[in-house]
Amino acid sequence: MLSNHLWWQHGIIYQIYPRSFLDTNGDGVGDLAGITHKLDYLKWLSINAIWISPIYPSPMADFGYDVADYTGIHPIFGSMADFDELLHAAYQRDIKVILDLVPNHTSNQHPWFIESRSSRDNPKRDWYLWHDPHPESLSVPNNWLSVFGGSAWEWNEHTGQYYYHAFLKEQPDLNWRNPAVQKAMLDIMRFWLDKGVDGFRVDVMWHMIKNAQFRDNPPNFNYQPGKDPPYHQFIPAYSTDQPEVHSIVAQMRKLLNQYKERVMIGEVYLPINQLVTYYGENGSGAHMPFNFQLIVAPWDAEHIFTLITEYEASLPKEGWPNWVLGNHDQSRIVSRVGFAQAKVAAILLLTLRGTPTIYYGDEIGMYDVAIPPELIVDPQEKNQHGEVRGRDPERTPMQWDASNNAGFSTTTPWLPIAPDYEVNNVEAERDKPDSMLNFYRQLILLRQQEPALQIGSYIPAGVTRNSFAYIRQLHNRRLLIAVNLGHTAEFISFENIAIKGQIILSTQPAQAGNHIESRIELAGDEGIIVVLAD
């Protein structure tokens, strides 16, 4: 039944932030050898693919998202031989490897940019976005802002022009309207594909093309000073999500199509109606534009039930859905909704139609760790002097065991470890039947055993104030999933749907094996999976 679907459609992806996974050389930073060392853990967890955040040579102004060499490995993570060993070891365990590609911008230390800023007539001048001062104000060319604070334009005294950076000034944006840039980046993708990587997660895909006339962005009249990040003062109508970006994404997809079963996942923080355009016409775009709805939506049953329905209805015919609960830029799910609701969220992630991506540590219930001011390293927070929430709390080291530094490193880690690591870690949770880790593993194994959960259709079944239910169906196999996003008990009744079956998994283990008929009573913070009778 799965033969007509590709590995990334029925598999599970696990995001690894390499700095924080496992340090094997005692420098306090995770490395490639650490990932290789823990592949057996991921195999035990039944993970099908790993997505590795950037490992390229970089000055680390934004911890690897400022790339200085797209075809190398930063020494802090190891060597190309270490990467080759990881790739080989992963394939031996039937685990796919997805790399993070950062095509929107480079480091200001990249040879391309060093050439570009050297003179106005350098052949690589047009590889980046250079602009004269505004003719009237003699200041920045327009009102575009950096996501990391302040103007997105940086003055270069040597050549007398500004260059554009959507993020840090150390991350100048490439000019993707230049065919030479397009060719260079496609060659980089080809380099890694030829090595055998199984695809790419493409960073800030919707930023890659900017308005050719550099028009001012319109004001955001809903902006609330002091509450919203300064970047939200303007709607980025001209600095992001330009129509021409889709032809660039199509070029990338065309390249991937030359290889067998490779995947392209796009980072796209946009509303559903804009997000789905990144699938491209007739499936010519990203295989999966990341769907962040479970991250950004309020944890409200009616709201989430509606957005699931809207997402399903908006997908193009050939579009494959996907879901995520967290990543290296967003607060962890336990911190957003609480420990009990994090189990309910896990049920959603692993039973909704589409490919799920698990963020490292979520499977053991890691939460945002409070970082003392003197230990903050995130440039987004430091650059804006505490005006925005930093990303360090969700990037703390993986908690492997109760030994010193949670088994992550033999020395002081690059970020603090959660204070409860002695009880909240992989080793301790493997031995507890009711732990978050074993709940995730139980869910994953159930998904792997049930084709209906992997590729079955999605049928909405009902919603109340705090709860909702849906059915996953493949041929005659039907599984009902019901979740309570509130803390008090609720009944869900069903109209026009015959409901009779047996609970096979619940966040309340004692419920497993119980029979249901006509309606379901859910305890507070409960989620269940029911096999429905034929």
Residue pairs with C-beta under 8 A, 6 or more apart in sequence:
1 451
1 455
1 474
1 475
2 10
2 451
2 454
2 455
5 454
5 455
6 261
6 263
7 48
7 49
7 96
7 198
7 261
8 49
8 96
8 198
8 199
8 261
8 263
8 287
8 288
8 355
9 320
9 355
9 454
9 455
10 451
10 454
10 455
11 48
11 49
11 96
11 355
12 46
12 47
12 48
12 49
12 350
12 355
12 356
12 357
12 358
12 444
12 447
13 47
13 48
13 49
13 50
13 51
13 98
13 355
13 356
13 357
13 358
14 42
14 45
14 47
14 49
14 50
14 51
14 357
14 358
14 360
15 50
15 51
15 53
15 327
15 328
15 357
15 358
15 359
15 360
16 35
16 50
16 51
16 52
16 53
16 360
17 30
17 53
17 328
17 360
17 395
18 30
18 31
18 32
18 34
18 35
18 52
18 53
18 55
18 77
19 29
19 30
19 53
19 63
19 64
19 395
19 414
20 30
20 360
20 395
20 396
20 397
20 398
20 408
20 413
20 414
20 415
21 30
21 34
21 35
21 38
21 360
21 397
21 398
22 30
22 31
22 34
22 35
22 37
22 38
22 398
22 400
22 407
22 408
22 409
23 29
23 30
23 31
23 34
23 397
23 408
23 409
23 410
23 411
23 413
24 31
24 33
24 34
24 37
25 31
25 33
26 409
26 410
26 411
27 76
27 409
27 411
28 409
28 411
28 412
28 413
28 414
29 76
29 77
29 409
29 413
29 414
30 77
30 397
30 398
30 408
31 76
31 77
31 78
31 82
32 55
32 73
32 77
32 78
32 82
32 83
32 85
32 86
33 78
33 82
33 85
33 86
35 50
35 52
35 86
36 82
36 85
36 86
36 89
36 90
39 86
39 89
39 90
39 93
39 95
40 93
41 426
42 50
42 93
42 95
43 93
43 95
44 441
45 363
45 440
45 441
45 444
46 441
46 444
46 445
46 448
47 95
47 358
47 444
48 94
48 95
48 96
49 95
49 96
49 97
49 98
49 198
50 90
50 95
50 96
50 97
50 98
51 98
51 99
51 100
51 201
51 265
51 357
52 97
52 98
52 99
52 100
53 64
53 100
53 328
54 63
54 64
54 65
54 67
54 100
54 102
55 64
55 73
55 74
55 77
55 83
55 99
55 100
56 64
56 67
56 68
56 69
56 70
56 71
56 72
56 73
56 74
56 102
57 67
57 68
57 69
57 72
57 73
57 74
57 75
58 64
58 65
58 66
58 67
58 68
58 74
58 107
59 66
59 68
59 107
59 109
59 170
60 66
60 74
60 76
61 107
61 168
61 170
61 171
61 379
62 167
62 168
62 170
62 171
62 379
63 377
64 74
64 100
65 102
65 167
65 171
65 203
66 105
66 106
66 107
66 108
66 109
66 168
66 170
66 171
67 102
67 106
67 107
67 110
68 106
68 107
68 109
68 110
68 111
69 110
70 185
70 188
70 191
71 188
71 191
71 192
72 80
73 79
73 80
73 82
73 83
84 195
86 97
87 97
87 195
87 196
87 197
90 96
90 97
91 97
91 196
96 198
96 199
97 196
97 197
97 198
98 197
98 198
98 199
98 200
98 201
98 263
98 265
99 192
99 197
99 199
99 200
99 201
100 200
100 201
100 203
101 188
101 189
101 200
101 201
101 202
101 203
102 203
103 174
103 176
103 185
103 202
103 203
103 208
104 166
104 173
104 174
104 176
104 203
104 204
104 205
104 207
104 208
105 165
105 166
105 167
105 171
105 172
105 173
105 174
106 112
106 113
106 171
106 172
106 174
107 113
107 170
107 171
108 117
108 169
108 170
108 171
108 172
109 170
112 124
112 127
112 128
112 174
112 184
113 124
113 127
113 128
113 172
115 122
115 123
115 124
115 127
116 122
116 124
116 125
116 127
116 128
116 130
116 172
117 128
117 156
117 158
117 159
117 163
118 158
118 159
119 125
119 159
120 130
120 159
120 161
126 175
126 178
126 180
127 174
127 175
127 178
127 180
127 181
128 163
128 164
128 172
128 173
128 174
128 175
129 163
129 164
129 172
129 173
129 174
129 175
129 210
130 156
130 159
130 161
130 162
130 163
131 141
131 153
131 161
131 162
131 163
131 164
131 214
132 141
132 160
132 161
132 162
133 139
133 140
133 141
133 161
133 162
134 140
134 141
134 142
140 151
140 153
140 162
141 153
141 162
141 214
142 153
142 214
142 215
142 216
142 217
143 216
143 217
143 234
144 151
144 152
144 153
144 164
144 214
144 216
144 217
144 234
144 236
144 238
144 239
145 151
145 152
145 217
145 230
145 231
145 233
145 234
146 152
146 165
146 166
146 167
146 168
146 169
146 231
147 166
147 167
147 231
147 380
148 167
148 168
148 379
148 380
148 383
148 384
149 230
149 231
149 380
149 383
149 384
149 387
149 388
150 230
150 383
152 164
152 165
152 166
152 239
153 162
153 163
153 164
153 165
154 162
154 163
154 165
154 169
154 172
155 161
155 162
156 162
156 163
163 172
163 173
164 172
164 173
164 210
165 171
165 172
165 173
166 173
166 204
166 207
166 239
166 240
168 379
168 383
173 207
173 210
174 181
174 185
175 181
176 182
176 208
176 209
176 245
176 248
177 209
177 212
177 244
182 248
182 251
186 251
186 252
186 255
189 200
189 252
189 255
189 256
190 255
192 200
193 255
193 256
193 259
193 262
197 262
198 261
198 262
198 263
199 256
199 262
199 263
199 264
199 265
199 287
200 252
200 263
200 264
200 265
201 265
201 266
201 267
201 290
202 249
202 252
202 264
202 265
202 266
202 267
202 286
203 267
204 267
205 245
205 249
205 266
205 267
205 268
205 278
205 286
205 289
206 240
206 241
206 245
206 266
206 267
206 268
206 269
206 270
206 278
207 239
207 240
208 245
208 248
208 249
209 242
209 244
209 245
209 248
210 238
210 239
210 240
210 242
211 238
211 239
211 242
213 238
214 238
215 238
216 234
216 238
217 234
217 235
217 236
217 237
217 238
217 239
218 234
218 235
218 237
219 233
219 234
219 235
220 232
220 233
220 234
220 235
223 232
223 233
229 384
229 387
229 388
230 384
230 387
230 388
241 270
241 274
246 277
246 278
246 280
246 281
246 285
249 264
249 266
249 278
249 280
249 285
249 286
250 280
250 284
250 285
252 264
253 264
253 280
253 284
253 285
253 286
253 287
254 284
256 262
256 263
256 264
263 287
263 288
264 286
264 287
264 288
265 286
265 287
265 288
265 289
265 290
265 322
266 278
266 285
266 286
266 288
266 289
266 290
267 290
268 274
268 275
268 278
268 286
268 289
268 290
269 292
269 296
272 293
272 307
272 310
272 311
272 314
273 314
275 289
275 291
276 289
276 314
276 315
276 316
276 319
277 285
278 285
278 286
278 289
279 285
279 286
279 289
279 315
279 316
279 318
279 319
280 286
282 318
283 316
283 318
283 319
287 320
288 320
288 321
288 322
288 354
288 355
290 322
290 324
290 357
291 311
291 321
291 322
291 323
291 324
291 354
292 324
292 330
293 304
293 307
293 308
293 311
293 323
294 304
294 323
294 324
294 325
294 345
294 348
294 349
295 324
295 325
295 326
295 327
295 330
297 303
297 304
297 307
299 336
299 337
299 341
299 485
300 485
301 463
301 464
301 465
301 466
301 467
301 468
301 483
301 484
301 485
301 486
302 463
302 465
302 468
304 348
304 468
304 485
305 460
305 463
305 468
308 352
308 458
308 460
308 470
309 460
311 321
312 321
312 353
312 458
315 321
320 354
320 355
321 352
321 353
321 354
321 355
322 354
322 355
322 356
322 357
323 348
323 349
323 352
323 354
323 355
323 356
323 357
324 349
324 356
324 357
324 359
325 333
325 345
325 346
325 349
325 358
325 359
325 362
326 332
326 333
326 359
326 362
326 394
327 357
327 359
327 394
328 359
328 391
328 394
328 395
329 391
329 394
330 394
331 368
331 389
331 393
331 394
332 359
332 361
332 362
332 366
332 367
332 368
332 393
332 394
333 342
333 345
333 362
334 342
334 362
334 365
334 366
334 367
335 367
335 368
335 393
335 394
337 344
337 345
338 525
339 365
339 436
340 487
340 507
340 524
340 525
341 485
341 525
342 362
342 365
342 436
343 436
343 439
343 507
343 525
343 527
344 483
344 484
344 485
344 507
344 525
344 526
344 527
346 362
346 436
346 439
346 440
346 443
347 443
347 481
347 483
347 505
347 507
347 527
347 529
348 481
348 483
348 527
349 356
349 358
350 356
350 440
350 443
350 444
350 447
350 453
351 443
351 447
351 453
351 472
351 479
351 481
351 529
352 458
352 470
353 456
353 457
353 458
353 472
358 440
359 394
360 398
361 398
361 399
362 440
363 436
363 437
363 440
363 441
364 399
364 424
364 425
364 426
364 429
364 435
364 436
364 437
365 424
365 435
365 436
365 437
366 396
366 398
366 399
366 418
366 424
367 418
368 393
368 394
369 392
369 393
369 396
369 415
369 416
369 417
369 418
369 419
370 393
371 390
371 392
371 393
371 415
371 416
372 416
375 392
375 415
375 416
376 382
376 390
376 392
377 392
377 414
377 415
378 390
378 391
378 392
378 395
380 388
380 390
380 391
381 388
381 389
381 390
381 391
381 392
382 390
392 415
395 415
396 413
396 415
396 416
396 417
396 418
397 405
397 406
397 408
397 409
397 413
397 414
397 415
397 417
398 406
398 408
398 426
399 406
399 407
399 408
399 417
399 418
399 421
399 424
399 425
399 426
400 406
400 407
400 408
400 425
400 426
400 427
401 407
401 425
401 426
401 427
401 428
402 421
402 422
402 423
402 425
402 427
402 428
404 410
405 411
405 412
405 413
405 417
406 417
406 418
406 421
406 425
407 425
407 427
408 417
418 424
422 428
426 437
428 435
429 435
429 436
429 437
429 438
430 437
430 438
432 438
433 509
434 509
439 507
442 505
443 505
446 453
446 504
446 505
446 529
447 453
447 454
448 454
450 472
450 477
450 479
451 474
451 477
452 472
452 473
452 474
452 477
452 478
452 479
453 472
453 479
455 474
456 472
456 473
456 474
456 477
456 479
457 472
457 473
457 474
458 470
458 471
458 472
459 470
459 471
459 472
459 473
460 468
460 470
461 468
461 469
461 470
461 471
461 480
461 482
461 494
461 497
461 499
462 468
462 469
462 492
462 493
462 494
462 495
462 497
463 469
463 492
464 490
464 491
464 492
465 486
465 490
466 484
466 485
466 486
466 488
466 490
467 482
467 483
467 484
467 485
467 486
467 490
467 492
467 522
468 482
468 483
468 485
468 492
469 480
469 481
469 482
469 483
469 492
469 494
469 520
470 480
470 481
471 478
471 479
471 480
471 481
471 497
471 532
472 478
472 479
472 481
473 479
476 534
478 531
478 532
479 529
479 530
479 531
479 532
480 499
480 501
480 529
480 530
480 532
481 527
481 528
481 529
481 530
482 492
482 520
482 522
482 527
482 528
482 530
483 522
483 526
483 527
483 528
484 490
484 522
484 523
484 524
484 525
484 526
484 527
486 524
486 525
487 524
487 525
488 524
489 521
489 522
489 523
489 524
490 521
490 522
491 519
491 520
491 521
491 522
492 519
492 520
492 522
493 518
493 519
494 518
494 519
498 532
499 516
499 517
499 518
499 519
499 520
499 530
499 532
500 515
500 516
500 517
500 518
500 532
500 533
501 515
501 516
501 530
501 531
501 532
501 533
502 513
502 514
502 515
502 516
502 530
502 531
503 511
503 512
503 513
503 514
503 515
503 516
503 528
503 529
503 530
504 512
504 529
504 530
504 531
505 512
505 528
505 529
506 512
506 526
506 527
506 528
506 529
507 525
507 526
507 527
507 528
508 523
508 526
511 526
511 528
516 530
520 528
520 530
522 528
